[in-house]
Each structure stands twice: as C-alpha cells, then as structure tokens.
Amino acid sequence: MWGDGKWDGFGYWCGPEDEEGLEEVLGIIGKGSFPPRGSRGKLSPGQRRQMRDAMIFTSHVRHGHDVFVTEDLKGFISNGRRELLQDRFSTRIMTTVEFVEFLRGGMQ
C-alpha cells in the first residue's frame, strides 16, 4: 500500500496469493464490514489502521513466523477471531502477557 510504510529493503511486491490472504484477513478482523476492493479511495482513519494491521499480519504469515503478538483484542482475539485466524493461517496469536508466559514455559 503506497504511502503506508517503508520500501527500502522492507517492502515487497505481492502476488495474487498475498492479495487473497489480505482480503480474507480484512474480512475476519473487520467482521465483513471493510470496504470491498475498488471502493477504498477514502478510508477513514480507523479503516486505514485496520488495513495496516491486516498487512502486518499477512506479512507475518507470508514469512512463516510462529507467533503474532498483539494487543488488538477486538481485531485479532475476541469473538472467535483468534481461533479463526490461527486455523486458517497456521500461526499462533497471543497478547503480550500470553507471550511472556509462553516464553517462561507456562503455555504450550
């Protein structure tokens, strides 16, 4: 997404599989209310944050990272979203507190 991050050594071109994943993540974290492709010219500040969150998560998945740490309970944890995202994208999602417990050996 042009204008929403660094490019020098940090960005990458996305293929159709990345776009499909991003759209699926947006559908899950936005509960289906995110504007569809082709009508995103004027996103609200909240929608731009949601888009960035989805892009970060999609990048996490693309690179095969094990644990996605977030404090965004509404977007990534609550109402079954954690389980849905974990199952669909084969990753783990934890809050900071859960991640610290995991590192200490308290969570499996």
N, C-alpha and C positions, 0 to 999 in steps of 0.2 A: 504494500500500500504506500504509494509515493507520499513523501512528506510526513510520514509517521515513524521514522526511525533512521538508524544509520545504514549506510550502504557499504562503505569502505570495509570490506572483509567481514561484515556481519550479515549482510543481506544475501538472498539467493533468489534465483528465478524459480517460480513454482510451476509445476506441471498440473495436468488435469486431476491427478490423484490428490494433490495438495488442496486444490480448489474444492474438490468434493468433500474432503475431510473438514476443511474450514467451514463450509456451508452446513455440514452436519453438526459441528460444534456450535455454530451460531444458533442453529435450531434448538439445540438442547439447552444451552445457557440462557437463551432468550425466550424459552418456552414457546417457540414458534412465532413470536411477535416481531422479530428482527425484519427490517425491510428486505424484500427479495432483491436478487441481483437485477441490475438495471434501474433501480429506483433508490440508489444510495447517494445521490449527489449532495444532499443536505442532511447529513446525520446530526442528531442532537449530541451535545457533549457526552451524555450517558451512553448513547449508541456508539460513539467513537471509542469510548473506554471498553465497551463490550467487544467491539471489533478487535482492538488491540489485545484484549485478554484471549480471544479466540485465536488470534495469530500467534501469540506466545505459546499457547497450549498446543496448537498444530505444529509449531516448530519443535517443541518438546517431544512430541510423538514422532515426528519425522526423523529426529536424531536418535531415537531409541533410548531416551533417558528412562530411568527406573521410577523415580518419584517426582511428582509435580506438587510443589509446596505452595499453598495459597491461603489467604485469609478471606477470600471472597466466598463466604458461605452460601450466599444467595445464588451465585452463578455456578459454582462447582461442587457444592457439598449437599445442600438442602434438597428436600423433596425428591430424593432418589437420583439426583443428578450425578452424584459421585459414583454410584454403582453403575449407572448407565454409561458414563464416560469411561470408567475403568474397564468394563466388559467390552465395550465397542473398540477402544483404542489400546488395549493391553498395556496399561500403565497403572500406577498407584497414585492416588490423590490424597494428600494429608495437609492438615493445618500445621502451623509451626510447632505447636505443643505436641501434636501427634508425632511429628517428625523427630523432635528431640527425644521423645520416649522410644521411638523406633531405633534411633542411634544408640540409646542406652541399653537396648536389647529387650525392652518391655513390650514391643509389638512385633508380630510376625507378618 
